[in-house]
């Protein structure tokens, strides 16, 4: 409201000033024109107009700008401080890592011994080829030595194989019992056929020409007095019970008998069910009627193929004959096979009695 009154006063002020100026003019002075009066009033207004005031809004805006600038400057200072701290940490870490690497390198140089095969100088191409050629020659020499050693080993192995084979055959041909055998045809033993069971005859294979001796493949009981023991070379009698009487080369004080039968592993029938199982041994006196029981035994086919049995001949008596009576076999329904029978003991003099002793044969 005050602003409006001041404007109206300023608007009416030229009129009042005009009147005053005209009243003070002397008579007869020249009268001023309207344009001059207007120019004069304008100059007076410009001289009397008060200076403009600064707005409060502008000051507040200026203060806000200054506060924003100050906050930005503070943030910049904080960032600079952080960067300085991070750079310092990085420099510290780099320094420690450099020290560790320097210590490790020093240890590798002075503590670890140098490699013996480390090349000390670079080889030229010709030297390299020469070295390769020399190493190739060394390899060829080693190969030749290996071939020579292989031949020597083969020769030794063959010689040892022959030697081992000879030893094996020698052992197979040896008498493992290591006792004198008086039931051996080569020393005078024979079979008493009158007191021995009949041979086994297979009716299914008994052809006409098998009746002739030179076509008959059945073995006689004398085969048990021979040292040749191989599958099929045996004396077979019918059934599972029978006997054989062996005529000794003289009067013998019997101590042991031995039975031999091939093991089931070499049998063509896949087993040894035709082997004797239970048997008894008797000593026959000169009259062929008196029999002395010397023991009952069992031949076990699961054990060794050669089994020796000690006789119950106490006090020792000398007999000219011995009877082996088979009581059972290992399950064959038609026949039983005897391969070899041995009689061990001490042979007496011809003129001595039953209790006489003599030197072993």
Secondary structure as GFF3:
##gff-version 3
##sequence-region A 1 361
A	DSSP	alpha_helix	2	24	.	.	.	ID=ss1
A	DSSP	alpha_helix	34	48	.	.	.	ID=ss2
A	DSSP	alpha_helix	56	110	.	.	.	ID=ss3
A	DSSP	alpha_helix	125	173	.	.	.	ID=ss4
A	DSSP	three_ten_helix	185	187	.	.	.	ID=ss5
A	DSSP	beta_strand	190	191	.	.	.	ID=ss6
A	DSSP	three_ten_helix	193	195	.	.	.	ID=ss7
A	DSSP	three_ten_helix	208	211	.	.	.	ID=ss8
A	DSSP	three_ten_helix	213	215	.	.	.	ID=ss9
A	DSSP	three_ten_helix	221	225	.	.	.	ID=ss10
A	DSSP	beta_strand	235	238	.	.	.	ID=ss11
A	DSSP	beta_strand	242	260	.	.	.	ID=ss12
A	DSSP	three_ten_helix	264	266	.	.	.	ID=ss13
A	DSSP	beta_strand	278	284	.	.	.	ID=ss14
A	DSSP	beta_strand	291	298	.	.	.	ID=ss15
A	DSSP	beta_strand	306	310	.	.	.	ID=ss16
A	DSSP	beta_strand	318	326	.	.	.	ID=ss17
A	DSSP	beta_strand	335	338	.	.	.	ID=ss18
A	DSSP	beta_strand	340	347	.	.	.	ID=ss19
###
